[in-house]
Amino acid sequence: MATLAEEYQPVRVEAELDEPLSRWLWAIKWLLLVPHHVLLSALTIGFLIATALAFPVVLCTGRYPRPLFFLTTGALRWAWRVAFYSYGALATDRYPPFSLGAVPDYPARLFIDRPERLPRGLLLPVSRLRALPQLALLLVFVLAFRLVWWLGGLSAFLALLIVVVLAFTSPAAALLRTGRYPRRQFGPLVAFNRWLLQVVAYTFFLTDACPPPHPQGGGRLAGRLHHRPHRHRAPAAAGPVSAH
């Protein structure tokens, strides 16, 4: 099993390429995840409410309330597992658990250390200005999505074009053709998701460690690739896998 995790940071994202993977399951994962999407919509509202409640406390004391921290980090942890199972990585076929807590044996894990101290008073919002380049990059992605929506009649064509491009460039295409995950895509996909989670955690005061200005592929690669028992082939083991 190939494990990808960056060097220690207050926001640590771990991912394991969980093979073997189905050739076709990716095509219906959007449907299987409907219950998760409904709950994640509610969790998003809870995340924003918890942040609004925590903000004045952090502003006055420099500490993030522990119960609210559990809720907000749990929502991000849940979202990361769903993204890893679905089209954020497609790197596991294990259905994500319905849990805010840590699930150590799931191949996608997120750990955020509750900060001992955060900036107080005006220093709190001012300190977030350090993340303006990262937020600007995220804004570009959001605006690109909204542009497709605003184009009206062209939106269906552009959406179809995006689906076709993704079908030929995402791990889904390789799984469909060969039944094997494209290893070179694993590292960049996890790096982007890791960066996105770090930016969100910093923006919403879950950490005071400013994320890098753009997704980075650095980190440690540890562990081995292994195959789970399969009805048609015996388990096998291979050496360390490089994700570049």
Secondary structure, DSSP 8 states (H G I E B T S, - for coil): -EEEE-SS-SEEEEEEE--S--SSGGGGHHHHTHHHHHHHHHHHHHHHHHHHHHHHHHHHHS---HHHHHHHHHHHHHHHHHHHHTTTT----S---S-SS--TTSSEEEEE---S----TTHHHHHGGGGHHHHHHHHHHHHHHHHHHHTGGGHHHHHHHHHHHHHHHSHHHHHHHHSS--HHHHHHHHHHHHHHHHHHHHHTTS--S---SS----SEEES--B----SSS---B-------
